[in-house]
Amino acid sequence: MSKRLPLLQQLLESNPNDSFALFAIAKEYEGMGEPVQALAFYQRLQTTNPAYVGLYYHLGKLLEKTGRPAEALEAYRSGMEVARQAGDQHAFSELNAARLELDDSEDDL
């Protein structure tokens, strides 16, 4: 088990909707080779804070790794919209590049 995971879980217990804690826990589980747990925390973050731009690239990549390309594309597209609304051109570009790796059509831009 990760040394950071218990600390992050304590942080989450004190604030159940803490975006940083949810994201960090998802990354910890991902790093530990537990994609189901990671996905659950990414989805929880998406539910509690859909404007968290950094979520979408990592969620999409995890979905790709677990053989769910259609869901990954949806994550990238959703993230592109969130990035556009936030004025985050860097995140938008990264998400679009990831999307194009899976689907080279130019729709939904």
N, C-alpha and C positions, 0 to 999 in steps of 0.2 A: 504494500500500500504506500501511496505517496505520503511524504511527511507533511505536505501542505494541505492535503485533503481534510484532515480533522480540523485544522484552523479555519479553513474556508467554510466548513459545515457549521462551526460555531458562529462565524460571522453571519451566515445565512439564518441560523436560529434566532439571532437577535434582530434581524431584519429580513423576513422571508421573501421580500421582493427586491432585494439588493441586486441590481443588474451586474455589477462587477463580480459578486460572489457567484451568481448563477453561471455567468460566462466562464469564470475561472474553474469552477467545479466541472463544467462540461469539458473544458480543455484537459483537466487532470484525468478524468475518466477516459477521454480519448487517448491520452498518452499512456494510460495503463492498459490499453487494448480492450476497453469495455465500451464498444460503440452504442449499445442499447442504453446504457446509463447516460452516456454523453448526449445522445439524441434527446432523451427525456429532459435533461437540463436546458439544452438549446431550445426545445419546444416550450418549456416553461418560461424561459426568458422572452421568447417571441410573444407569448401570451401576455406577460406582465409589462413588457416594455417593447412594443413593436418598432419603436423609433431607434432602437439600439443598433446603429449602422454596422458595427463590427461583427454582429452575430451572423449575418447572411452569408458571407463568404465561407466562414468555417462550417456553418450548417450545410451549405451546398457541397462542400468538399467531403464532409462526412457522408452525406447521402450518396455521392458518387462512389465513395469507397465501399459502401454497403450495397451497391448494385441497384440504386434507385435513381437513375438519371432523370426521369421525368420530374420527380420531386426536387431534385437538385436544380433543374432549370427553373422551376417555380420559385425556389429560394433565391436564386440569382436575380430573377426578374423582380420579385418583391423587394429585394435589397436595393436594386437599381432605383426603384421608385422612392424608397425611403431616403437613399443617398441624394437623389434629385431634390426632394423636398427639403433636405437638410443643407443643400448647397455644397455637398461634399463631392467634388469632382474626382478626387483621387479614388475614393471608395467606389464611385460609379464606374470609373474606368477599370478597376480591378474586377468588379463584378461582371462587367460586360465582357472582359477578356475571358473570364472563367466560363461565362455563358457561351461564348463563341467557340470555345474548345469542345463543348458538347453539341452545340447546334449552331451551324454557321449561317443560319438565316438572319436576315436583318430586321425581322419584325420585332415589335414591342420596344423599340428604342425610344 
